[in-house]
Amino acid sequence: MFWVEAFEAAGTKDESPVVNLPRVRRTGIPPGHAGVFDLKQGEVSEVITDEGGHYIYKMNSKIEMSLDQARSEIEASLPDTIKLAGWQLLLLIEMQSGDVLTL
């Protein structure tokens, strides 16, 4: 395992902590760490140091969401007032274009 190699290289004799992250998004980690999402599968990051310590990431896998999955998730997270404003804007655009809006 990767963490075993890292602990051996660092000369650490202590039992290692759990190091596997669950599925996480770019917004789910500190902003200074977000660059790890640019890694390709199997690549290892440089050491990232911040106030919480030193970090090394290895990209095990990436999953891309479909547009439909992202859309439904975004819509669910938007406040109702923003959704209403979006519908009003869509209606205004449709009215100006002369097209009939059917819902």
N, C-alpha and C positions, 0 to 999 in steps of 0.2 A: 504494500500500500504506500501511497505517496507520503502520507504523514510520517510513516516509520522512517523513510529515507530522510525527511526533513529533520526529524528529531535526532537521528544518528549523525547527520551532517553538522548539527548545532552542538553536538556533544551532550545533549540533554539525557539524563538518566531517569527522570521522573516518568510516571505513567502519563501517556498523552491524553489530552481531552478529545471529546467527540468533535470531529472537524467537518463532517459532511453537512452542507446546508440543504434544507428542503428546496423545492422549486421556489425561486425568488426572482423578482423583477428588478430592473435597474433602480426603481424608486424604493426598493426594499432594503437597500444597503446604503451606507454613508456615501454622500456625493463624491468624495475623494476616491472611492473604490469602484465607482460606476464604469470605469474604463475596462474592467475585467470582462464586461459583456462583449468587448471587441475581440476577445481571444477566440481562437478556433478550437474545436473539440480536441482535447488532449494537450493543449498548450498550458504553460504555467506562467503566472504573472511575475513581474518583478516584486521585490519586497515593498509593501505599502506600509508606511509608518504614520500613525496619527496618535492622538492623546490616549487612545484605548490600547495601543500596543503595536506590534508588528504583525503583518498579515501576508500570506502567500496563498494565491488561489490557483486551482487547476480546473479548467473547464471540462467537465465530464460530458455534458450534453446540452443542447439548446433545443427549445421547442418554440416554434413560431405560431402565434394565434392566427386564426383566419379572420378576415375582415368582419364576418358576421359575429364571431365570438367577441371580438373587441368592441363592436358597435353595441351589442346588448349589454356588455359590462359598463361601457361609458355611459349609456343612457340610464342605467340603473343607479349610477353614482351621481348623476346631475340632479340638482334641486329642481322641483317642479316649476319654479319661476323661469329658470333658464330654458327648460323644455318648452314652456308656453311661448317664450320669446322666439325660439327657433321656429315653432309652427307659425307664429304671426309673420315672421320674416319670409318664410316659404310662401305663405298665402299672398303677401304683398308682391313678391316676385312673380308668382303665377298670375296675379291680377294684372300686373303691368305688361306681361307678355301676351295677354289675351287668351291664354290657355285656360281650360276649365280644370279646376282642381277637384279631384274625386278622392274621398277618403274611405 
